[in-house]
Amino acid sequence: MTFAHLPAGYITCRLLYNQFKHRIDSWNCYLLWGLLGSVAPDFDHLYFWFINREQDQHLNFSHYPLFWVLLLIFSAFWFVIDRKSQNPVSAFMVSFGGFIHMILDTVTGHIFWLAPFSYKPFSIGELVEAANPWLVQSFPGWAYGVELLILIWSFSLFSRNSLRACPQSEAM
Ligand SMILES: [Zn+2]
């Protein structure tokens, strides 16, 4: 996925807000960590650009689903132990954003879901292409269509938030 990770992070923050609002002191802080998590796996672009341009970018640990699952489990434990501060919520939003990133990358590209135990790539796009080649041939830009839908969804949530006062309007 190319440009929809940040919008997807915004959608995640908005959809989970009601679950966490009793633990959120600052909407800005909550949003910042949620957005950061949504793009964090792609920080390995730096490794790709400056160190090793040969390797498949999704072979770096930041694109291992297991890494994000472990962080999710850790943040869930932290959430249970620390019942007052916003920090566990921030940790959860980073982890969850990273995990959603794995799913989105699987839609339009491939992810090694069982890494580091197995390096068999999995791609929903390739699965659809194998099952219905005519569908992909008829809509060659389908992946950008998915990204566009995510963008429209996030924009609609954002504009709805801007049009009426809501609890998180601290950021608006
Ligand atoms: Zn990625």
Backbone and ligand atoms as CSV (ligand in chain L), in Angstrom:
chain,resi,resn,atom,element,x,y,z
A,1,MET,N,N,0.846,-1.182,0.000
A,1,MET,CA,C,0.000,0.000,0.000
A,1,MET,C,C,0.885,1.237,0.000
A,2,THR,N,N,0.459,2.247,-0.749
A,2,THR,CA,C,1.338,3.392,-0.940
A,2,THR,C,C,0.983,4.590,-0.065
A,3,PHE,N,N,-0.219,5.105,-0.217
A,3,PHE,CA,C,-0.529,6.368,0.466
A,3,PHE,C,C,-1.675,6.275,1.472
A,4,ALA,N,N,-2.224,5.096,1.720
A,4,ALA,CA,C,-3.407,4.993,2.581
A,4,ALA,C,C,-3.094,4.614,4.023
A,5,HIS,N,N,-1.813,4.422,4.367
A,5,HIS,CA,C,-1.514,3.987,5.733
A,5,HIS,C,C,-1.893,5.053,6.770
A,6,LEU,N,N,-1.497,6.298,6.525
A,6,LEU,CA,C,-1.836,7.363,7.487
A,6,LEU,C,C,-3.349,7.548,7.608
A,7,PRO,N,N,-4.086,7.634,6.452
A,7,PRO,CA,C,-5.547,7.718,6.569
A,7,PRO,C,C,-6.139,6.524,7.322
A,8,ALA,N,N,-5.584,5.336,7.106
A,8,ALA,CA,C,-6.080,4.153,7.825
A,8,ALA,C,C,-5.816,4.310,9.328
A,9,GLY,N,N,-4.674,4.902,9.675
A,9,GLY,CA,C,-4.363,5.163,11.079
A,9,GLY,C,C,-5.374,6.122,11.696
A,10,TYR,N,N,-5.764,7.121,10.922
A,10,TYR,CA,C,-6.764,8.081,11.424
A,10,TYR,C,C,-8.102,7.377,11.654
A,11,ILE,N,N,-8.490,6.523,10.701
A,11,ILE,CA,C,-9.751,5.768,10.835
A,11,ILE,C,C,-9.710,4.914,12.095
A,12,THR,N,N,-8.596,4.219,12.303
A,12,THR,CA,C,-8.446,3.367,13.491
A,12,THR,C,C,-8.611,4.188,14.771
A,13,CYS,N,N,-7.951,5.351,14.805
A,13,CYS,CA,C,-8.046,6.213,15.996
A,13,CYS,C,C,-9.492,6.624,16.236
A,14,ARG,N,N,-10.175,7.012,15.182
A,14,ARG,CA,C,-11.566,7.468,15.341
A,14,ARG,C,C,-12.464,6.318,15.795
A,15,LEU,N,N,-12.295,5.129,15.194
A,15,LEU,CA,C,-13.185,4.018,15.506
A,15,LEU,C,C,-12.962,3.474,16.919
A,16,LEU,N,N,-11.724,3.584,17.422
A,16,LEU,CA,C,-11.432,3.042,18.754
A,16,LEU,C,C,-11.582,4.082,19.867
A,17,TYR,N,N,-11.828,5.322,19.475
A,17,TYR,CA,C,-11.852,6.406,20.471
A,17,TYR,C,C,-12.837,6.135,21.611
A,18,ASN,N,N,-14.033,5.702,21.273
A,18,ASN,CA,C,-15.041,5.482,22.326
A,18,ASN,C,C,-14.631,4.386,23.304
A,19,GLN,N,N,-13.841,3.421,22.822
A,19,GLN,CA,C,-13.382,2.348,23.711
A,19,GLN,C,C,-12.387,2.868,24.746
A,20,PHE,N,N,-11.625,3.878,24.340
A,20,PHE,CA,C,-10.526,4.337,25.194
A,20,PHE,C,C,-10.752,5.711,25.817
A,21,LYS,N,N,-11.852,6.370,25.509
A,21,LYS,CA,C,-11.970,7.784,25.881
A,21,LYS,C,C,-11.829,8.035,27.380
A,22,HIS,N,N,-12.214,7.053,28.203
A,22,HIS,CA,C,-12.067,7.243,29.647
A,22,HIS,C,C,-10.605,7.217,30.069
A,23,ARG,N,N,-9.716,6.758,29.158
A,23,ARG,CA,C,-8.279,6.697,29.498
A,23,ARG,C,C,-7.478,7.765,28.752
A,24,ILE,N,N,-8.157,8.560,27.924
A,24,ILE,CA,C,-7.434,9.511,27.084
A,24,ILE,C,C,-7.477,10.910,27.694
A,25,ASP,N,N,-6.284,11.436,28.029
A,25,ASP,CA,C,-6.196,12.805,28.539
A,25,ASP,C,C,-6.041,13.777,27.383
A,26,SER,N,N,-5.328,13.338,26.346
A,26,SER,CA,C,-5.048,14.228,25.220
A,26,SER,C,C,-5.349,13.514,23.895
A,27,TRP,N,N,-6.312,14.052,23.159
A,27,TRP,CA,C,-6.635,13.517,21.837
A,27,TRP,C,C,-5.423,13.636,20.911
A,28,ASN,N,N,-4.688,14.745,21.006
A,28,ASN,CA,C,-3.516,14.953,20.143
A,28,ASN,C,C,-2.489,13.844,20.337
A,29,CYS,N,N,-2.244,13.512,21.600
A,29,CYS,CA,C,-1.272,12.472,21.924
A,29,CYS,C,C,-1.775,11.119,21.404
A,30,TYR,N,N,-3.045,10.845,21.646
A,30,TYR,CA,C,-3.668,9.592,21.184
A,30,TYR,C,C,-3.550,9.473,19.662
A,31,LEU,N,N,-3.881,10.557,18.962
A,31,LEU,CA,C,-3.827,10.555,17.495
A,31,LEU,C,C,-2.392,10.398,16.997
A,32,LEU,N,N,-1.468,11.094,17.658
A,32,LEU,CA,C,-0.062,11.037,17.241
A,32,LEU,C,C,0.459,9.602,17.270
A,33,TRP,N,N,0.195,8.878,18.380
A,33,TRP,CA,C,0.698,7.502,18.499
A,33,TRP,C,C,-0.013,6.578,17.515
A,34,GLY,N,N,-1.299,6.833,17.302
A,34,GLY,CA,C,-2.046,6.009,16.341
A,34,GLY,C,C,-1.511,6.185,14.926
A,35,LEU,N,N,-1.232,7.428,14.555
A,35,LEU,CA,C,-0.701,7.694,13.208
A,35,LEU,C,C,0.713,7.146,13.068
A,36,LEU,N,N,1.488,7.290,14.145
A,36,LEU,CA,C,2.867,6.787,14.122
A,36,LEU,C,C,2.876,5.266,13.885
A,37,GLY,N,N,1.997,4.561,14.594
A,37,GLY,CA,C,1.926,3.110,14.431
A,37,GLY,C,C,1.536,2.709,13.017
A,38,SER,N,N,0.675,3.511,12.403
A,38,SER,CA,C,0.191,3.154,11.067
A,38,SER,C,C,1.297,3.190,10.012
A,39,VAL,N,N,2.335,3.985,10.252
A,39,VAL,CA,C,3.431,4.069,9.279
A,39,VAL,C,C,4.745,3.483,9.795
A,40,ALA,N,N,4.789,3.124,11.083
A,40,ALA,CA,C,6.043,2.646,11.694
A,40,ALA,C,C,6.698,1.491,10.924
A,41,PRO,N,N,5.935,0.513,10.423
A,41,PRO,CA,C,6.604,-0.585,9.702
A,41,PRO,C,C,7.418,-0.102,8.502
A,42,ASP,N,N,7.008,1.013,7.911
A,42,ASP,CA,C,7.726,1.501,6.730
A,42,ASP,C,C,8.965,2.314,7.067
A,43,PHE,N,N,9.313,2.418,8.360
A,43,PHE,CA,C,10.568,3.067,8.718
A,43,PHE,C,C,11.741,2.274,8.142
A,44,ASP,N,N,11.475,1.018,7.757
A,44,ASP,CA,C,12.559,0.229,7.165
A,44,ASP,C,C,12.926,0.721,5.762
A,45,HIS,N,N,12.178,1.703,5.258
A,45,HIS,CA,C,12.581,2.334,3.993
A,45,HIS,C,C,13.987,2.924,4.132
A,46,LEU,N,N,14.279,3.416,5.350
A,46,LEU,CA,C,15.598,4.011,5.594
A,46,LEU,C,C,16.680,2.959,5.380
A,47,TYR,N,N,16.423,1.743,5.926
A,47,TYR,CA,C,17.387,0.648,5.750
A,47,TYR,C,C,17.528,0.336,4.257
A,48,PHE,N,N,16.400,0.308,3.564
A,48,PHE,CA,C,16.408,-0.007,2.140
A,48,PHE,C,C,17.195,1.039,1.349
A,49,TRP,N,N,16.950,2.320,1.640
A,49,TRP,CA,C,17.578,3.384,0.860
A,49,TRP,C,C,19.060,3.572,1.183
A,50,PHE,N,N,19.434,3.380,2.457
A,50,PHE,CA,C,20.807,3.703,2.834
A,50,PHE,C,C,21.730,2.504,3.002
A,51,ILE,N,N,21.167,1.304,3.205
A,51,ILE,CA,C,22.048,0.176,3.507
A,51,ILE,C,C,21.950,-0.960,2.486
A,52,ASN,N,N,20.748,-1.435,2.258
A,52,ASN,CA,C,20.639,-2.617,1.397
A,52,ASN,C,C,19.453,-2.495,0.451
A,53,ARG,N,N,19.733,-2.176,-0.804
A,53,ARG,CA,C,18.663,-1.992,-1.781
A,53,ARG,C,C,18.303,-3.291,-2.491
A,54,GLU,N,N,19.025,-4.355,-2.182
A,54,GLU,CA,C,18.803,-5.630,-2.864
A,54,GLU,C,C,17.664,-6.425,-2.213
A,55,GLN,N,N,17.588,-6.305,-0.897
A,55,GLN,CA,C,16.665,-7.160,-0.136
A,55,GLN,C,C,15.211,-6.717,-0.285
A,56,ASP,N,N,14.299,-7.713,-0.318
A,56,ASP,CA,C,12.861,-7.435,-0.295
A,56,ASP,C,C,12.559,-6.661,0.985
A,57,GLN,N,N,11.948,-5.494,0.845
A,57,GLN,CA,C,11.693,-4.630,1.998
A,57,GLN,C,C,10.843,-5.323,3.054
A,58,HIS,N,N,9.960,-6.210,2.625
A,58,HIS,CA,C,9.075,-6.875,3.579
A,58,HIS,C,C,9.757,-8.015,4.338
A,59,LEU,N,N,11.059,-8.187,4.097
A,59,LEU,CA,C,11.816,-9.185,4.851
A,59,LEU,C,C,12.426,-8.592,6.120
A,60,ASN,N,N,12.258,-7.287,6.321
A,60,ASN,CA,C,12.752,-6.674,7.553
A,60,ASN,C,C,11.767,-6.938,8.695
A,61,PHE,N,N,12.289,-6.987,9.921
A,61,PHE,CA,C,11.437,-7.377,11.066
A,61,PHE,C,C,10.250,-6.449,11.265
A,62,SER,N,N,10.371,-5.195,10.804
A,62,SER,CA,C,9.242,-4.269,11.000
A,62,SER,C,C,8.042,-4.667,10.127
A,63,HIS,N,N,8.250,-5.582,9.191
A,63,HIS,CA,C,7.135,-6.110,8.405
A,63,HIS,C,C,6.814,-7.554,8.782
A,64,TYR,N,N,7.251,-7.981,9.973
A,64,TYR,CA,C,6.870,-9.303,10.485
A,64,TYR,C,C,5.599,-9.131,11.333
A,65,PRO,N,N,4.501,-9.753,10.959
A,65,PRO,CA,C,3.285,-9.661,11.786
A,65,PRO,C,C,3.524,-10.099,13.228
A,66,LEU,N,N,4.386,-11.112,13.418
A,66,LEU,CA,C,4.655,-11.605,14.768
A,66,LEU,C,C,5.180,-10.487,15.674
A,67,PHE,N,N,6.018,-9.622,15.126
A,67,PHE,CA,C,6.575,-8.501,15.888
A,67,PHE,C,C,5.451,-7.633,16.448
A,68,TRP,N,N,4.464,-7.337,15.598
A,68,TRP,CA,C,3.359,-6.456,16.024
A,68,TRP,C,C,2.401,-7.182,16.964
A,69,VAL,N,N,2.242,-8.496,16.754
A,69,VAL,CA,C,1.391,-9.273,17.659
A,69,VAL,C,C,2.001,-9.288,19.060
A,70,LEU,N,N,3.323,-9.475,19.129
A,70,LEU,CA,C,3.986,-9.471,20.444
A,70,LEU,C,C,3.843,-8.111,21.121
A,71,LEU,N,N,3.979,-7.039,20.345
A,71,LEU,CA,C,3.794,-5.699,20.916
A,71,LEU,C,C,2.357,-5.498,21.381
A,72,LEU,N,N,1.410,-6.046,20.617
A,72,LEU,CA,C,-0.006,-5.954,21.004
A,72,LEU,C,C,-0.254,-6.658,22.334
A,73,ILE,N,N,0.321,-7.852,22.478
A,73,ILE,CA,C,0.156,-8.616,23.716
A,73,ILE,C,C,0.774,-7.846,24.886
A,74,PHE,N,N,1.976,-7.320,24.659
A,74,PHE,CA,C,2.653,-6.533,25.694
A,74,PHE,C,C,1.797,-5.330,26.105
A,75,SER,N,N,1.271,-4.607,25.102
A,75,SER,CA,C,0.476,-3.404,25.424
A,75,SER,C,C,-0.824,-3.779,26.132
A,76,ALA,N,N,-1.398,-4.946,25.785
A,76,ALA,CA,C,-2.632,-5.394,26.455
A,76,ALA,C,C,-2.353,-5.675,27.935
A,77,PHE,N,N,-1.213,-6.322,28.219
A,77,PHE,CA,C,-0.830,-6.576,29.617
A,77,PHE,C,C,-0.642,-5.257,30.361
A,78,TRP,N,N,0.054,-4.336,29.705
A,78,TRP,CA,C,0.314,-3.024,30.297
A,78,TRP,C,C,-1.007,-2.316,30.590
A,79,PHE,N,N,-1.955,-2.448,29.653
A,79,PHE,CA,C,-3.271,-1.830,29.778
A,79,PHE,C,C,-3.990,-2.338,31.026
A,80,VAL,N,N,-3.841,-3.635,31.290
A,80,VAL,CA,C,-4.518,-4.240,32.439
A,80,VAL,C,C,-3.840,-3.822,33.742
A,81,ILE,N,N,-2.502,-3.765,33.708
A,81,ILE,CA,C,-1.753,-3.438,34.930
A,81,ILE,C,C,-1.895,-1.962,35.308
A,82,ASP,N,N,-1.705,-1.093,34.316
A,82,ASP,CA,C,-1.782,0.358,34.551
A,82,ASP,C,C,-3.177,0.837,34.140
A,83,ARG,N,N,-4.033,1.043,35.121
A,83,ARG,CA,C,-5.432,1.356,34.831
A,83,ARG,C,C,-5.714,2.851,34.780
A,84,LYS,N,N,-4.670,3.680,34.947
A,84,LYS,CA,C,-4.954,5.115,35.015
A,84,LYS,C,C,-4.359,5.930,33.868
A,85,SER,N,N,-3.108,5.681,33.524
A,85,SER,CA,C,-2.454,6.589,32.577
A,85,SER,C,C,-2.826,6.264,31.126
A,86,GLN,N,N,-2.497,7.190,30.262
A,86,GLN,CA,C,-2.787,7.046,28.833
A,86,GLN,C,C,-1.689,6.251,28.115
A,87,ASN,N,N,-0.544,6.040,28.787
A,87,ASN,CA,C,0.594,5.394,28.123
A,87,ASN,C,C,0.276,4.019,27.534
A,88,PRO,N,N,-0.433,3.139,28.258
A,88,PRO,CA,C,-0.745,1.832,27.656
A,88,PRO,C,C,-1.632,1.964,26.413
A,89,VAL,N,N,-2.507,2.975,26.414
A,89,VAL,CA,C,-3.355,3.215,25.238
A,89,VAL,C,C,-2.467,3.603,24.055
A,90,SER,N,N,-1.485,4.462,24.317
A,90,SER,CA,C,-0.561,4.871,23.257
A,90,SER,C,C,0.189,3.663,22.711
A,91,ALA,N,N,0.661,2.806,23.626
A,91,ALA,CA,C,1.392,1.606,23.197
A,91,ALA,C,C,0.488,0.697,22.365
A,92,PHE,N,N,-0.755,0.578,22.790
A,92,PHE,CA,C,-1.705,-0.254,22.037
A,92,PHE,C,C,-1.948,0.324,20.650
A,93,MET,N,N,-2.089,1.658,20.564
A,93,MET,CA,C,-2.381,2.274,19.264
A,93,MET,C,C,-1.215,2.106,18.291
A,94,VAL,N,N,0.010,2.198,18.805
A,94,VAL,CA,C,1.180,1.980,17.941
A,94,VAL,C,C,1.170,0.534,17.432
A,95,SER,N,N,0.968,-0.413,18.355
A,95,SER,CA,C,1.000,-1.834,17.994
A,95,SER,C,C,-0.133,-2.184,17.031
A,96,PHE,N,N,-1.319,-1.689,17.342
A,96,PHE,CA,C,-2.474,-2.004,16.503
A,96,PHE,C,C,-2.312,-1.370,15.114
A,97,GLY,N,N,-1.789,-0.148,15.090
A,97,GLY,CA,C,-1.539,0.519,13.801
A,97,GLY,C,C,-0.560,-0.287,12.960
A,98,GLY,N,N,0.491,-0.810,13.616
A,98,GLY,CA,C,1.467,-1.636,12.893
A,98,GLY,C,C,0.836,-2.905,12.366
A,99,PHE,N,N,-0.054,-3.499,13.164
A,99,PHE,CA,C,-0.708,-4.735,12.725
A,99,PHE,C,C,-1.664,-4.472,11.549
A,100,ILE,N,N,-2.403,-3.372,11.624
A,100,ILE,CA,C,-3.295,-3.007,10.499
A,100,ILE,C,C,-2.463,-2.775,9.232
A,101,HIS,N,N,-1.278,-2.189,9.415
A,101,HIS,CA,C,-0.360,-1.967,8.295
A,101,HIS,C,C,-0.030,-3.297,7.606
A,102,MET,N,N,0.176,-4.349,8.415
A,102,MET,CA,C,0.470,-5.682,7.848
A,102,MET,C,C,-0.693,-6.147,6.962
A,103,ILE,N,N,-1.910,-5.954,7.458
A,103,ILE,CA,C,-3.089,-6.386,6.693
A,103,ILE,C,C,-3.187,-5.595,5.391
A,104,LEU,N,N,-2.998,-4.286,5.476
A,104,LEU,CA,C,-3.123,-3.457,4.276
A,104,LEU,C,C,-2.039,-3.782,3.251
A,105,ASP,N,N,-0.820,-4.039,3.743
A,105,ASP,CA,C,0.255,-4.419,2.818
A,105,ASP,C,C,-0.039,-5.768,2.160
A,106,THR,N,N,-0.791,-6.615,2.856
A,106,THR,CA,C,-1.139,-7.926,2.294
A,106,THR,C,C,-2.181,-7.789,1.185
A,107,VAL,N,N,-3.001,-6.749,1.278
A,107,VAL,CA,C,-4.048,-6.559,0.268
A,107,VAL,C,C,-3.412,-6.209,-1.079
A,108,THR,N,N,-2.507,-5.244,-1.066
A,108,THR,CA,C,-1.964,-4.778,-2.341
A,108,THR,C,C,-0.574,-5.327,-2.650
A,109,GLY,N,N,0.074,-5.928,-1.674
A,109,GLY,CA,C,1.404,-6.489,-1.913
A,109,GLY,C,C,1.494,-7.869,-1.302
A,110,HIS,N,N,2.608,-8.167,-0.677
A,110,HIS,CA,C,2.749,-9.460,-0.015
A,110,HIS,C,C,3.425,-9.263,1.339
A,111,ILE,N,N,3.081,-10.133,2.271
A,111,ILE,CA,C,3.688,-10.115,3.616
A,111,ILE,C,C,4.051,-11.556,3.959
A,112,PHE,N,N,5.167,-11.710,4.657
A,112,PHE,CA,C,5.592,-13.047,5.103
A,112,PHE,C,C,4.964,-13.282,6.480
A,113,TRP,N,N,3.730,-13.766,6.486
A,113,TRP,CA,C,2.945,-13.827,7.711
A,113,TRP,C,C,3.545,-14.743,8.769
A,114,LEU,N,N,4.294,-15.748,8.379
A,114,LEU,CA,C,4.843,-16.664,9.375
A,114,LEU,C,C,6.311,-16.391,9.697
A,115,ALA,N,N,6.854,-15.299,9.158
A,115,ALA,CA,C,8.250,-14.962,9.446
A,115,ALA,C,C,8.426,-14.716,10.943
A,116,PRO,N,N,9.519,-15.102,11.550
A,116,PRO,CA,C,10.755,-15.619,10.951
A,116,PRO,C,C,10.793,-17.144,10.839
A,117,PHE,N,N,9.667,-17.817,10.991
A,117,PHE,CA,C,9.670,-19.287,10.944
A,117,PHE,C,C,9.531,-19.821,9.533
A,118,SER,N,N,8.844,-19.070,8.691
A,118,SER,CA,C,8.692,-19.466,7.298
A,118,SER,C,C,8.635,-18.191,6.458
A,119,TYR,N,N,9.225,-18.264,5.287
A,119,TYR,CA,C,9.265,-17.072,4.440
A,119,TYR,C,C,8.445,-17.266,3.172
A,120,LYS,N,N,7.259,-17.830,3.350
A,120,LYS,CA,C,6.348,-18.008,2.222
A,120,LYS,C,C,5.487,-16.742,2.140
A,121,PRO,N,N,5.583,-15.999,1.036
A,121,PRO,CA,C,4.797,-14.757,0.946
A,121,PRO,C,C,3.314,-15.032,0.769
A,122,PHE,N,N,2.504,-14.132,1.290
A,122,PHE,CA,C,1.060,-14.243,1.117
A,122,PHE,C,C,0.518,-12.887,0.664
A,123,SER,N,N,-0.329,-12.921,-0.367
A,123,SER,CA,C,-0.897,-11.689,-0.897
A,123,SER,C,C,-2.362,-11.906,-1.259
A,124,ILE,N,N,-3.230,-11.080,-0.712
A,124,ILE,CA,C,-4.656,-11.178,-1.044
A,124,ILE,C,C,-4.859,-10.804,-2.514
A,125,GLY,N,N,-4.104,-9.807,-2.978
A,125,GLY,CA,C,-4.206,-9.393,-4.382
A,125,GLY,C,C,-3.904,-10.542,-5.337
A,126,GLU,N,N,-2.829,-11.282,-5.028
A,126,GLU,CA,C,-2.469,-12.419,-5.892
A,126,GLU,C,C,-3.505,-13.530,-5.799
A,127,LEU,N,N,-4.100,-13.666,-4.618
A,127,LEU,CA,C,-5.146,-14.671,-4.420
A,127,LEU,C,C,-6.364,-14.349,-5.284
A,128,VAL,N,N,-6.747,-13.075,-5.266
A,128,VAL,CA,C,-7.887,-12.631,-6.081
A,128,VAL,C,C,-7.558,-12.814,-7.561
A,129,GLU,N,N,-6.339,-12.458,-7.931
A,129,GLU,CA,C,-5.909,-12.566,-9.335
A,129,GLU,C,C,-5.953,-14.020,-9.797
A,130,ALA,N,N,-5.534,-14.941,-8.917
A,130,ALA,CA,C,-5.538,-16.352,-9.290
A,130,ALA,C,C,-6.973,-16.877,-9.407
A,131,ALA,N,N,-7.852,-16.406,-8.515
A,131,ALA,CA,C,-9.235,-16.896,-8.520
A,131,ALA,C,C,-10.056,-16.273,-9.647
A,132,ASN,N,N,-9.876,-14.981,-9.864
A,132,ASN,CA,C,-10.646,-14.265,-10.894
A,132,ASN,C,C,-9.728,-13.394,-11.745
A,133,PRO,N,N,-8.962,-13.994,-12.657
A,133,PRO,CA,C,-8.037,-13.180,-13.452
A,133,PRO,C,C,-8.745,-12.070,-14.230
A,134,TRP,N,N,-9.984,-12.336,-14.656
A,134,TRP,CA,C,-10.722,-11.321,-15.428
A,134,TRP,C,C,-10.971,-10.067,-14.615
A,135,LEU,N,N,-11.161,-10.244,-13.289
A,135,LEU,CA,C,-11.446,-9.106,-12.410
A,135,LEU,C,C,-10.258,-8.150,-12.383
A,136,VAL,N,N,-9.060,-8.720,-12.217
A,136,VAL,CA,C,-7.850,-7.897,-12.143
A,136,VAL,C,C,-7.535,-7.284,-13.507
A,137,GLN,N,N,-7.791,-8.073,-14.574
A,137,GLN,CA,C,-7.539,-7.529,-15.915
A,137,GLN,C,C,-8.523,-6.408,-16.247
A,138,SER,N,N,-9.757,-6.538,-15.753
A,138,SER,CA,C,-10.762,-5.509,-16.025
A,138,SER,C,C,-10.496,-4.225,-15.236
A,139,PHE,N,N,-9.929,-4.391,-14.031
A,139,PHE,CA,C,-9.647,-3.227,-13.181
A,139,PHE,C,C,-8.176,-3.244,-12.770
A,140,PRO,N,N,-7.275,-2.911,-13.712
A,140,PRO,CA,C,-5.846,-3.006,-13.393
A,140,PRO,C,C,-5.409,-2.067,-12.256
A,141,GLY,N,N,-6.168,-1.005,-12.036
A,141,GLY,CA,C,-5.797,-0.082,-10.958
A,141,GLY,C,C,-6.571,-0.332,-9.681
A,142,TRP,N,N,-7.008,-1.573,-9.464
A,142,TRP,CA,C,-7.871,-1.879,-8.318
A,142,TRP,C,C,-7.199,-1.545,-6.984
A,143,ALA,N,N,-5.871,-1.753,-6.923
A,143,ALA,CA,C,-5.159,-1.495,-5.662
A,143,ALA,C,C,-5.259,-0.014,-5.290
A,144,TYR,N,N,-5.141,0.852,-6.287
A,144,TYR,CA,C,-5.272,2.282,-6.003
A,144,TYR,C,C,-6.716,2.614,-5.646
A,145,GLY,N,N,-7.657,1.831,-6.192
A,145,GLY,CA,C,-9.064,2.000,-5.840
A,145,GLY,C,C,-9.290,1.737,-4.360
A,146,VAL,N,N,-8.640,0.681,-3.852
A,146,VAL,CA,C,-8.755,0.357,-2.420
A,146,VAL,C,C,-8.192,1.513,-1.594
A,147,GLU,N,N,-7.030,2.026,-2.018
A,147,GLU,CA,C,-6.414,3.134,-1.287
A,147,GLU,C,C,-7.320,4.371,-1.308
A,148,LEU,N,N,-7.932,4.601,-2.465
A,148,LEU,CA,C,-8.817,5.755,-2.604
A,148,LEU,C,C,-10.026,5.631,-1.671
A,149,LEU,N,N,-10.579,4.427,-1.558
A,149,LEU,CA,C,-11.717,4.208,-0.658
A,149,LEU,C,C,-11.334,4.520,0.791
A,150,ILE,N,N,-10.127,4.082,1.192
A,150,ILE,CA,C,-9.655,4.361,2.553
A,150,ILE,C,C,-9.507,5.871,2.758
A,151,LEU,N,N,-8.984,6.534,1.734
A,151,LEU,CA,C,-8.810,7.980,1.801
A,151,LEU,C,C,-10.148,8.693,1.953
A,152,ILE,N,N,-11.140,8.267,1.150
A,152,ILE,CA,C,-12.470,8.886,1.207
A,152,ILE,C,C,-13.102,8.658,2.580
A,153,TRP,N,N,-12.954,7.423,3.094
A,153,TRP,CA,C,-13.500,7.083,4.418
A,153,TRP,C,C,-12.884,7.979,5.495
A,154,SER,N,N,-11.570,8.116,5.467
A,154,SER,CA,C,-10.914,8.929,6.501
A,154,SER,C,C,-11.313,10.393,6.360
A,155,PHE,N,N,-11.426,10.864,5.128
A,155,PHE,CA,C,-11.798,12.265,4.927
A,155,PHE,C,C,-13.219,12.512,5.423
A,156,SER,N,N,-14.101,11.532,5.184
A,156,SER,CA,C,-15.484,11.715,5.640
A,156,SER,C,C,-15.537,11.750,7.172
A,157,LEU,N,N,-14.740,10.910,7.841
A,157,LEU,CA,C,-14.686,10.945,9.306
A,157,LEU,C,C,-14.123,12.280,9.791
A,158,PHE,N,N,-13.076,12.736,9.123
A,158,PHE,CA,C,-12.423,13.990,9.508
A,158,PHE,C,C,-13.370,15.172,9.341
A,159,SER,N,N,-14.073,15.224,8.192
A,159,SER,CA,C,-14.953,16.371,7.947
A,159,SER,C,C,-16.162,16.333,8.876
A,160,ARG,N,N,-16.662,15.118,9.182
A,160,ARG,CA,C,-17.781,15.009,10.116
A,160,ARG,C,C,-17.366,15.538,11.492
A,161,ASN,N,N,-16.133,15.254,11.859
A,161,ASN,CA,C,-15.611,15.706,13.140
A,161,ASN,C,C,-15.465,17.221,13.168
A,162,SER,N,N,-15.097,17.788,12.008
A,162,SER,CA,C,-14.866,19.224,11.950
A,162,SER,C,C,-16.176,20.002,11.952
A,163,LEU,N,N,-17.254,19.356,11.495
A,163,LEU,CA,C,-18.513,20.072,11.352
A,163,LEU,C,C,-19.288,20.210,12.650
A,164,ARG,N,N,-19.003,19.332,13.608
A,164,ARG,CA,C,-19.734,19.456,14.876
A,164,ARG,C,C,-18.758,19.288,16.037
A,165,ALA,N,N,-19.131,19.873,17.123
A,165,ALA,CA,C,-18.266,19.767,18.295
A,165,ALA,C,C,-18.279,18.336,18.791
A,166,CYS,N,N,-17.146,17.804,19.143
A,166,CYS,CA,C,-17.087,16.462,19.694
A,166,CYS,C,C,-15.983,16.406,20.739
A,167,PRO,N,N,-15.958,15.362,21.542
A,167,PRO,CA,C,-15.022,15.323,22.673
A,167,PRO,C,C,-13.575,15.541,22.274
A,168,GLN,N,N,-13.196,15.078,21.092
A,168,GLN,CA,C,-11.787,15.178,20.740
A,168,GLN,C,C,-11.463,16.450,19.967
A,169,SER,N,N,-12.352,17.438,20.019
A,169,SER,CA,C,-12.151,18.642,19.233
A,169,SER,C,C,-10.970,19.465,19.723
A,170,GLU,N,N,-10.301,18.997,20.779
A,170,GLU,CA,C,-9.078,19.636,21.253
A,170,GLU,C,C,-8.087,19.791,20.113
A,171,ALA,N,N,-8.101,18.793,19.186
A,171,ALA,CA,C,-7.122,18.813,18.091
A,171,ALA,C,C,-7.585,19.665,16.938
A,172,MET,N,N,-8.856,20.019,16.862
A,172,MET,CA,C,-9.395,20.688,15.677
A,172,MET,C,C,-9.380,22.200,15.817
L,1,ZN,ZN,ZN,4.686,-1.445,4.614
